Amino acid sequence: MNAKFFGQYEITAGYQALFWYIFLVDNSSTPSDKFFDDFLSSESFELFCQPFLKKRTRGQNDRFLEGAFSREALQISNFRKLTRENLLNFLSDYAKSENWGNDRKDFTTILEQFEKPLKQESAPFFSLISKEWFKKKDNLLNADAEIYIYFMLIMWFDAEKKILNVCQWSYD
């Protein structure tokens, strides 16, 4: 699989952020477990799925947090496959959790901005993984995972447009 970085969007509110990365893939690509696993272990995932600020200062500052998941252990089998409706329900239910306090408003602000373009996506399924599904000592989580309040990855492939979308949604 050949994934070429095409662009990214960032939606932020307070200390919470959603980073949306877009990749163009070759015409022979189809959404299989191997397709997603190849991408998760690729240099494209490592180099391009990072906030703008981290990319701009690459090599100048090593104090940025890593993602919550170990790249070596992360596989698509760790994700849950959801329909778009089920993904939106999950995120809506997540926002209704009792543990938010004053931070709920920032999460719902990002969710509202994310929902509109997400509803336009035509993928048959969306793959979601959340740091909260794993225990602290799980080999899937790296050392920085405990710093995040929450950390989610969402991936989907638009086979018609040959676009792979990857979203990292986190609060640290």
N, C-alpha and C positions, 0 to 999 in steps of 0.2 A: 504494500500500500504506500502510495506517495501522497503525503499531505503537505500542501503549501499554505503557509500562514497568509491569511487574506486581510485580517483586521480584528479589532477588538473594541468593545464598549465597556464603560465602567459606570455603574449606578451606585452612588454612595449616599449614606445618611448617617450622620454621627460617625461612630467608629465601625459601622457595618458597611459591607461592600459586596456587590455582585460584579464579577469580572466575566465578561462574555467574550470568548475567543472563537473566531470563525476560520475554518480551514477549507480550502478547495482540494478535492481529492480526484484521483484519476478516474477515467470512465469505467474501468474494470472493477471498481470497488463496490461491494455489496455489504450491507450491515449484518455481519456475523460476529460471533464471539471472537474469532481470530482477528477480524478487522479491528475491533475495539481494543483487544489485548495488544496487537501490534502497535496501535497508536499510543496506548498508555506507557509502553516501554520505549517509545521513540524519542529521538532528539527533539523533534517538533514539540512534543508535550513538555519536555523539560525546559526548552529554551523560550518558547513563545507563550506558554500558559502562566504568565506572571504579570503583575500590575505594571502599568506604564512607569511608575516611579522606580521600581526595581530594575526595569530594563534600561532606563536612562542612566542609572548610576552603577551599572554592572561593572564590577571590578574596583569600584571606589568605596563601597560600603558593604561589609559582610554582616551587618547586624539585622538584616531583614529576616522575618520568620520564614521558615519553610512551610509548605503545605502540611496539613495534618496527617496525610497518608504517606507511607513509605512507597516510593516509586518501585522498588524492587519487589514488593509484595502485592501491590495493587493489581487486581485483575477484574475484568468485567463480571465475573461470577460473584464478586463481592457486592455488586450493585443490585438494586431491585428494578425490574422492568415494569414501567407504568404507562398507562395511556395518558394523554395530555390532561384529560379530565381528572384522572386519579392523582396526577402530579399536582395539579392546582388545588385539589382537595387536601392533599397532604400538606402543602405549604400554608393553606388557609387554616387548617387545624393546628399546625405548628404555631401560627401567629396567635391562636386562641389559648395557648398554654398558660397556666397560672403563674409561671416562674418569671415572667418578663419584667414586671415593674415598669419604670419609665422608658425602657428600651423598646417596648412593643411598637411604638409609633414609628421608629426608624425602620424596623423590619417591614411593617405594613406599607410604608412609603416606597421602599424598594420593590416589594411585591406588586404594588399597583403599577409601577413603571415597567416591571418585567412581564406582567400578565398580558398587556396589550400586544406586544410583538410575539409573545409565545403563542397566543391564540391564532396567529397567522401561520404557524408552522404546520407542516403536513406530514411529519414523521409518524410512522405507525406506533412507535413506542419511544419512551424517554427512560434513560437509565439514571438512577439516583443512588447516591451513597451518602450517609451521614455519619459523622464522627461519633455521635451519640449511640450508635448501634453496637459499639465495640467497647471492651473493657480497657482500662488504662495500660495494662501490660500486653495487650494484643500486638502481635508482630506487624499488623497492618498499620498501626499508628506509629508515627515517629515521635521523637522527644518533644518537638514543638506543639504537638497536638493538645497537651494539657493547658496551654496558654489560651487557646481559642474557646470562647463561650459556645459557639457552634461553628461547624465547618461542613459544607456540603459540596459535592460535585454532581453536576447534571450533564448528561451527554445525550445527543441524538444526531441522527444522520438523515438528511433529506436526500433520498436516492434520486429523485427527479432532477434536482439542481446540483447534485454531487457536492453537497456542503456538509461538513462535520461541525457541529456546534458543541462547545464545551463551556460550561459555566461553573465558576467557583464562587460560592456564596459563603461569606464568613464574617465573624465578629470576634475581634481580639481586644 
